Structures are given as structure tokens and as C-alpha cells.
Amino acid sequence: MVRFRRKTCIPVLAVLFLVLVVSVVLRNLPPEDSSPVSLVQPAETDQRDNMAHVKTTPMPLPVRPDRDPQLEETLRRFPPPNYYVHAFYYPWYGNPKHDGKYVHWDHPQLPHWDAKVAQGYPQGRHVPPDDIGANYYPALGPYSSKDPAVVENHMQQLRMAAIAIQRTDEVNMFTNVKYIIEKYGDHPAFFKYRTTNGKLLPLFYIYDSYLMNSEQWAKLLKHTTSGSIRDTPYDAIFVALLVEETHKREILTAGFDGLYTYFATNGFSYGSTLKNWAKIRAFCEDNGLVFIPSVGPGYIDTSIRPWNFKNTRNRINGKYYETA
């Protein structure tokens, strides 16, 4: 009987050990284009864990907006800002203290386009402050983008990461560009890109640029039209969003100065698929365009699109960056 048990246990233990090894290997593999491995905890667990952290050790906010000598000394220990590394900063959050209500934190859960699939997932709006429209709970809590202390804190974090910032609006382009340049163009923090002919021009990222056809964009961005923004005080570097491969030629025809890929999910679009970047870069170099590939620490939006787990990319403690 003892011999039988030993003979039985040895192969069982071997199988269990093999399963353990395979599990560890799979957890450390970077996600592939077509079949990503989702290793992220459910949104509710992520939020509760982070909320507990916020209540016990909240991230401190600056007491006053003026310069702090001690802070300045701390920042000098970090690398200088890299003005060719840009982060998309979204100033659309609000809370009752500063805005009278929660804004964007109460984002609705978007239904799947297939009604049958949509029935299998939760719907409705999130209810802050405990339940927010994000898979990770912010260290500062559901803050307001109008809070100067919050903005100051975010800028400090970005400065420590040596990141420069840009933001823009795609609606009514000429009016918005004119407003931004006139209001902020002389500020020392306003980024300007040095062109090959030595000009220093502002740089604007145009999100969803493909929604307007290239002929319409050309009226604004080509030198050949009377309503062109080129060679005016509001001339700039305009960077279009590349989603599909056909957009490359449209971006060139429209008169854009470059393109960026935006999405952080490898394999989500043609532009965000890492294996395509060499071809995209070659196209840009051949046609005098600026190529700005976009990366992220990972991606998850199942708090907003609960059915979109296919496009989740686990951070793997920073290893996801290495795939780019």
C-alpha cells in the first residue's frame, strides 16, 4: 500500500510542479498582438485596495503655489526635463468642492454594440467617491482639475519623471490655436519645436484628425490656400493621429507635419502595433514628417467598457514598457 502511494504521489507532484512553472512563465510573458494575457485584478478589487491606501497614507499636496526652496533643491536631483517626451494631460475631472458635482469620475459604463453581448455586462453610471470610472483609484482621491494644489502636485510628478506636456483641442482649429498662442505663447513653459530651418514653432497633437477629410485639413495646413495658417503668427507643428495604414497617405495630403499613434495597447490599431513602427518611421523619413510613437505603462478600461478585456495589457511591474 505504501509503495502504491509513493508511485502515485511522484507523478502527481511532478504534474503540479510543471503547472506551477508554466504559470510563472505565463505571468511574466509580455502580451502578444492578437492574444493578450490578462493578469489584472477586477476593477472593484483595484479600487478598494487603493482606497485603503489613500485613507491611511494620502499623497501630500503643496501648501502654497509659490516656490519652495526645499522642493527646488529636491527637483534638482532629478534629470532635467526632456522636451521630446510628452504626456497627454486631461484636465476634465471635477468634484463637489470645486465644481459643485463630480465630473468624469461618474463616467457611465458603455454598452457593447452587440445588444446580446451587452446583456452580459453591467451598465449604468459610477457613483463617486467610492465607485469611480477608472480601474485604479487615484492617490489624490477623486480630485478636481480646477484645484491649483492638485495641478501643482501633478506638475511636480511630471517634473520628477522628466516629462514635458502638451494638450490641445481638435474643434474649430484656427480659433483654438489662435487663442492658445495669444494667451500662453510667451510663457516659458510653452513648448516649441525647432524645425529644420531653425524656426521655433508650437506643437499641437490633433486627436481623431481622421474624422475630417484631407481636403478640409489642407485648406488650413497647406501653403497654397488663402485661409492657410502657414506663415502666420499662428503657424505651428500639427501632428495627426494615425490609426489605420491608409491614414499615412491622407495625413501627408492634408499637410500635417507629423503623426503620432496615441493608443497604448499593442495590436489595437495599425498605428499602435509595435511591429509596424519601423515601416511607419521609414514613411515619415521619406516624406519629411515627424514620427511620434506613443507608449504607456499598460492599458485597462474595463471600468468604462466592461467587455473590453481583450485590449487589456498588464503593466507587469514596468516590463510592458520594454516591449516597445
PyMOL commands that set and color helices and strands:
alter all, ss='L'
color gray80, all
select helices_A, chain A and resi 2-28+43-56+69-75+96-99+115-118+148-160+173-184+209-211+214-221+247-254+274-287+309-311+316-323
alter helices_A, ss='H'
color red, helices_A
select strands_A, chain A and resi 82-88+108-109+124-125+163-166+192-194+200-206+237-241+258-260+290-292
alter strands_A, ss='S'
color yellow, strands_A
deselect
rebuild
show_as cartoon
